Every structure is written in structure tokens, then in C-alpha cells.
Amino acid sequence: MGKGDKKTKRGKINRGTFGSRRPRVKKRRSLENKIDIGSKAEVK
């Protein structure tokens, strides 16, 4: 088990592939998108 092993996390990192041992990290929504600055009532 090592860099050449397709099924291990280290092997996935070495090959640059993803799978159940090394899932893709999802990007988090930015704080500005969560707040929705444009949708708030305008200040007079």
C-alpha cells in the first residue's frame, strides 16, 4: 500500500484522481452570497 496503489488515499493523491477514499471538497458559498446584499430593503 503506497503511492502506486489505486485504492488508497495516498495513491489517489499521487495520481490526481478522486474516489470514495478521496472525495472532492465542495466549495463553500461566500458570505456575500448568503447575505444577498442586493435583496435587502434600501436605506433612505
Secondary structure as UniProt FT lines:
FT   TURN            3..4
FT   TURN            6..7
FT   HELIX           9..15
FT   HELIX           31..35
FT   HELIX           37..39
//
